[in-house]
Amino acid sequence: MTIDEAKTECERWFAHLKRQEERSVALQRLAADRRAGTCDDAEKRRRLAELDEQAGVTVYDGARLEKAVRTLLRHI
């Protein structure tokens, strides 16, 4: 793996983490709205389904990340 490939893989991982963070924030907001009573059960289900549709099934393969980190560590 080259340094450029390693950097690209790290950026891909960062993007994956960002998507997870955004989903977590949206779920926290939804839970807070539900507890506060600003959305009912039907609205909660609709918003949750919308979040699930946006997320899809995404699995990050950390094997390439390991190679990327090892490559970068060899060059520091």
C-alpha positions as CSV (number, residue, x, y, z in Angstrom):
1,M,0.0,0.0,0.0
2,T,1.3,3.4,-0.9
3,I,1.2,6.5,1.4
4,D,-1.5,8.0,-0.9
5,E,-3.6,4.9,-0.7
6,A,-3.2,4.8,3.1
7,K,-4.3,8.4,3.3
8,T,-7.3,7.7,1.1
9,E,-8.3,4.8,3.3
10,C,-8.0,6.9,6.5
11,E,-10.2,9.5,4.9
12,R,-12.7,6.8,4.0
13,W,-12.7,5.7,7.7
14,F,-13.1,9.3,8.9
15,A,-16.1,9.7,6.6
16,H,-17.6,6.4,8.0
17,L,-17.1,7.8,11.6
18,K,-18.7,11.1,10.6
19,R,-21.8,9.3,9.2
20,Q,-22.1,7.3,12.5
21,E,-21.8,10.4,14.5
22,E,-24.5,12.2,12.5
23,R,-26.8,9.2,12.9
24,S,-26.1,9.2,16.7
25,V,-26.9,12.9,17.0
26,A,-30.2,12.4,15.0
27,L,-31.2,9.5,17.2
28,Q,-30.4,11.5,20.4
29,R,-32.5,14.4,19.0
30,L,-35.3,12.0,18.3
31,A,-35.2,10.5,21.7
32,A,-35.2,13.9,23.4
33,D,-38.1,15.0,21.3
34,R,-40.0,11.9,22.2
35,R,-39.3,12.3,25.9
36,A,-40.2,16.0,25.8
37,G,-43.5,15.0,24.1
38,T,-42.8,17.2,21.0
39,C,-43.4,14.1,18.8
40,D,-45.8,11.3,19.1
41,D,-45.2,7.6,18.5
42,A,-46.2,7.8,14.9
43,E,-43.8,10.7,14.2
44,K,-41.0,8.8,16.1
45,R,-41.5,5.7,13.9
46,R,-41.6,7.8,10.7
47,R,-38.3,9.7,11.6
48,L,-36.7,6.4,12.7
49,A,-37.6,4.7,9.4
50,E,-36.2,7.8,7.5
51,L,-32.9,7.4,9.4
52,D,-32.8,3.7,8.7
53,E,-33.4,4.3,5.0
54,Q,-30.6,6.9,4.8
55,A,-28.1,4.6,6.6
56,G,-28.7,1.4,4.7
57,V,-26.5,-1.5,5.6
58,T,-22.9,-0.3,5.8
59,V,-20.1,-2.3,7.2
60,Y,-16.7,-0.8,7.3
61,D,-13.9,-3.3,6.6
62,G,-11.1,-2.5,9.0
63,A,-8.6,-4.8,7.3
64,R,-7.6,-2.0,4.8
65,L,-7.4,0.5,7.7
66,E,-4.9,-1.7,9.5
67,K,-2.8,-1.8,6.3
68,A,-3.1,1.9,6.0
69,V,-2.0,2.6,9.5
70,R,0.9,0.2,9.3
71,T,2.0,1.9,6.1
72,L,1.8,5.4,7.6
73,L,3.6,4.3,10.8
74,R,6.5,2.9,8.7
75,H,6.9,6.4,7.2
76,I,7.0,8.5,10.3
